[in-house]
């Protein structure tokens, strides 16, 4: 532990560094379904994940000079598309939500809107004898709504959580690795739950 704190003190003497955490886009493919088939027809998808990006700092003094920008929006958007593509017969990504009165013009049964509502992320240092571990704990809150031609068919909010650890490294750079892994796991769990809400909705399937 002594050697770790010597290295840590040297790191803190330098200007605090930023270690960007960029989770990998991975769809949620283990979505439970009460039905054998995908949702029939064409659906439009709009994803807003801008609220999920944030700058994370350790919760204690160790590694406090460093910060970890969590760039989650892009991977969450891509992961959402991958997840829902496996559940819907035809899915078209759009840049802005369409009013339900416009669905017929696009030959679509519904407008799906997925929003990343909030990211709650923490990093803490777990000292060891010769080195330390950085543990990241990430919770993602997201919502899904589906509008059909005759009104709202689905509205649901879920959350997903991920916890991951990585060696701190000489200057706490390991926090980015643990944060990326925890955020990827949290996103996958949240999208699994969103996918289940969508795929198992009788109202969405019937359009009523």
C-alpha positions as CSV (number, residue, x, y, z in Angstrom):
1,X,0.0,0.0,0.0
2,X,2.9,2.3,0.8
3,X,4.2,2.2,-2.8
4,X,0.7,2.9,-4.2
5,X,0.3,6.0,-2.0
6,X,3.8,7.3,-3.1
7,X,2.7,6.9,-6.7
8,X,-0.6,8.5,-6.0
9,X,1.0,11.5,-4.3
10,X,3.2,12.0,-7.3
11,X,0.1,11.9,-9.5
12,X,-1.7,14.4,-7.4
13,X,1.2,16.8,-7.6
14,X,0.6,17.0,-11.3
15,X,-2.3,18.8,-12.9
16,X,-5.5,16.8,-12.6
17,X,-6.2,14.6,-15.7
18,X,-9.3,13.7,-17.5
19,X,-9.7,10.1,-18.6
20,X,-12.6,9.8,-21.0
21,X,-14.9,6.8,-20.5
22,X,-16.7,5.7,-23.7
23,X,-18.9,2.6,-23.3
24,X,-19.1,0.2,-26.2
25,X,-22.5,0.0,-28.0
26,X,-23.9,-3.4,-27.4
27,X,-27.5,-4.2,-27.9
28,X,-29.6,-6.2,-25.3
29,X,-30.3,-9.5,-27.0
30,X,-31.7,-11.6,-24.1
31,X,-35.1,-9.9,-24.0
32,X,-37.9,-12.0,-22.6
33,X,-40.9,-12.2,-24.8
34,X,-44.4,-13.8,-24.3
35,X,-44.7,-13.9,-28.1
36,X,-42.9,-15.9,-30.7
37,X,-42.9,-13.2,-33.4
38,X,-41.6,-9.7,-33.6
39,X,-43.9,-6.7,-33.4
40,X,-45.5,-6.7,-36.9
41,X,-45.2,-3.7,-39.2
42,X,-43.1,-0.6,-39.3
43,X,-42.2,1.6,-36.4
44,X,-40.3,4.9,-36.3
45,X,-37.7,5.3,-33.5
46,X,-36.4,8.5,-32.0
47,X,-33.7,8.3,-29.3
48,X,-32.6,11.2,-27.0
49,X,-29.7,10.2,-24.8
50,X,-28.0,13.6,-24.4
51,X,-28.9,13.7,-20.6
52,X,-26.8,10.6,-20.0
53,X,-23.4,12.3,-20.5
54,X,-21.7,13.6,-17.4
55,X,-18.4,14.3,-15.7
56,X,-17.7,11.8,-12.9
57,X,-15.2,12.4,-10.0
58,X,-14.1,10.0,-7.3
59,X,-16.2,10.1,-4.1
60,X,-13.2,10.4,-1.8
61,X,-9.9,12.2,-1.7
62,X,-7.9,9.5,-3.4
63,X,-7.6,10.2,-7.1
64,X,-9.6,13.4,-6.4
65,X,-7.4,15.4,-8.8
66,X,-8.8,13.4,-11.7
67,X,-12.1,13.3,-13.5
68,X,-13.8,10.9,-15.9
69,X,-16.0,12.3,-18.6
70,X,-18.6,9.6,-19.3
71,X,-19.6,9.8,-23.0
72,X,-22.7,7.6,-22.9
73,X,-25.1,9.2,-25.3
74,X,-23.8,7.8,-28.6
75,X,-23.4,4.2,-27.5
76,X,-26.8,4.3,-25.8
77,X,-28.4,5.5,-29.0
78,X,-26.7,2.8,-31.1
79,X,-27.5,0.1,-28.5
80,X,-31.2,1.1,-28.4
81,X,-31.4,0.7,-32.2
82,X,-29.6,-2.7,-32.0
83,X,-32.0,-3.9,-29.3
84,X,-35.2,-2.8,-30.8
85,X,-34.3,-4.0,-34.3
86,X,-34.5,-7.5,-33.0
87,X,-38.0,-6.9,-31.6
88,X,-39.7,-5.0,-34.4
89,X,-40.5,-6.2,-37.9
90,X,-39.2,-2.9,-39.5
91,X,-37.6,-0.1,-37.6
92,X,-36.7,3.3,-39.0
93,X,-34.5,5.8,-37.0
94,X,-35.7,9.4,-37.3
95,X,-34.0,12.7,-36.3
96,X,-37.1,14.1,-34.6
97,X,-40.4,12.7,-33.2
98,X,-43.3,12.6,-35.6
99,X,-46.9,13.5,-34.5
100,X,-49.2,10.5,-34.7
101,X,-51.2,12.2,-37.5
102,X,-48.1,11.8,-39.7
103,X,-47.7,8.1,-39.1
104,X,-49.9,7.0,-42.0
105,X,-47.8,9.1,-44.4
106,X,-44.7,7.1,-43.4
107,X,-46.7,3.8,-43.5
108,X,-45.8,3.3,-39.8
109,X,-47.8,1.7,-37.1
110,X,-46.3,3.7,-34.3
111,X,-43.7,6.3,-33.0
112,X,-41.3,4.9,-30.4
113,X,-39.5,7.5,-28.3
114,X,-36.7,6.3,-26.0
115,X,-35.1,8.8,-23.7
116,X,-32.1,8.5,-21.4
117,X,-33.4,10.4,-18.4
118,X,-30.5,10.3,-16.0
119,X,-27.1,8.8,-15.2
120,X,-26.1,8.3,-11.5
121,X,-22.4,7.4,-11.5
122,X,-19.9,6.9,-8.6
123,X,-16.2,6.0,-8.5
124,X,-14.5,5.0,-5.3
125,X,-11.0,3.9,-4.5
126,X,-10.4,0.5,-2.9
127,X,-6.8,0.5,-1.6
128,X,-4.8,-2.8,-1.6
129,X,-1.4,-3.7,-0.2
130,X,0.7,-2.9,-3.3
131,X,-1.9,-1.3,-5.6
132,X,-5.5,0.0,-5.6
133,X,-8.7,-0.8,-7.4
134,X,-11.2,1.7,-8.7
135,X,-14.8,0.6,-8.5
136,X,-17.5,2.2,-10.6
137,X,-21.2,2.0,-9.9
138,X,-23.5,3.3,-12.6
139,X,-27.3,3.5,-12.7
140,X,-29.1,4.6,-15.9
141,X,-32.8,5.7,-15.9
142,X,-34.5,5.6,-19.2
143,X,-38.1,5.8,-20.6
144,X,-40.0,4.6,-23.6
145,X,-43.3,5.8,-25.0
146,X,-45.1,4.5,-28.1
147,X,-47.8,6.5,-29.9
148,X,-50.1,4.8,-32.4
149,X,-52.4,6.4,-34.9
150,X,-55.2,6.7,-32.3
151,X,-53.2,7.7,-29.2
152,X,-50.7,6.6,-26.6
153,X,-50.1,2.9,-26.5
154,X,-47.2,2.6,-24.0
155,X,-45.4,4.7,-21.4
156,X,-42.8,3.1,-19.1
157,X,-39.7,4.1,-17.1
158,X,-37.0,1.7,-16.1
159,X,-33.5,1.6,-14.7
160,X,-30.4,-0.5,-15.1
161,X,-27.3,-0.8,-12.9
162,X,-23.8,-1.9,-13.5
163,X,-20.8,-2.3,-11.1
164,X,-17.2,-2.9,-12.4
165,X,-13.7,-2.8,-11.0
166,X,-10.3,-2.1,-12.6
167,X,-6.7,-1.7,-11.4
168,X,-6.2,2.0,-10.6
169,X,-2.9,2.3,-12.5
170,X,-0.1,4.6,-11.6
171,X,-2.2,7.8,-12.0
172,X,-5.8,6.6,-11.5
173,X,-6.3,6.0,-15.2
174,X,-8.1,2.7,-14.5
175,X,-11.2,4.6,-13.5
176,X,-12.1,5.1,-17.1
177,X,-12.1,1.3,-17.8
178,X,-14.2,0.5,-14.8
179,X,-16.7,3.3,-15.6
180,X,-17.0,2.2,-19.2
181,X,-17.7,-1.4,-18.2
182,X,-20.2,-0.4,-15.5
183,X,-22.0,2.0,-17.8
184,X,-22.2,-0.6,-20.6
185,X,-23.7,-3.2,-18.2
186,X,-26.2,-0.6,-16.8
187,X,-27.3,0.4,-20.3
188,X,-27.7,-3.3,-21.4
189,X,-29.9,-4.0,-18.3
190,X,-32.0,-0.8,-18.9
191,X,-32.5,-1.7,-22.6
192,X,-33.5,-5.2,-21.7
193,X,-36.2,-3.9,-19.5
194,X,-37.3,-1.4,-22.1
195,X,-37.4,-4.1,-24.8
196,X,-39.5,-6.3,-22.6
197,X,-42.0,-3.5,-21.9
198,X,-42.3,-2.9,-25.6
199,X,-42.4,-6.5,-26.9
200,X,-44.9,-7.7,-24.3
201,X,-47.4,-4.9,-24.6
202,X,-50.8,-6.1,-25.8
203,X,-51.8,-2.5,-26.6
204,X,-48.8,-2.0,-28.8
205,X,-49.3,-5.3,-30.6
206,X,-53.0,-4.6,-31.2
207,X,-52.6,-0.8,-31.8
208,X,-55.5,-0.2,-29.4
